[in-house]
Amino acid sequence: MRSAHLGAGAMLVALVSWAAVACGHDFEPPDRAQRVAAAAEEYSPALFDSITWASQDARMLEGNTIYAEDCRRCHG
């Protein structure tokens, strides 16, 4: 069973390598303005205007929890 997984992995690597070479051009990501425009189109503030909490305390607790779990690493 293990050799079948190794064979499948080698085949996948070969296929991905072939596809990358066969493509014939380098990947150039869109510039920042295009990415910002796409994000603004996809994530409208109107999507979040219906979020409500049971109380102001519940809102603060949720905000603190999210900050502690996700934001503190980068923002201190």
C-alpha angles and dihedrals in degrees: 000000000000094000089053089056091049091050092049091048092050090048091051092050091049092048093049091047091050092048092051092051095041092053090072100205139076120252112250114188118220116268122261095261091056092049093049091048091050092049092048090051093049100040109046118178086232087073089067102042093094097056110118137172131211090243143351088259091055089050092051093047092051092047091050091048093051091046092049094048101040116010106040094074092067104021100042 
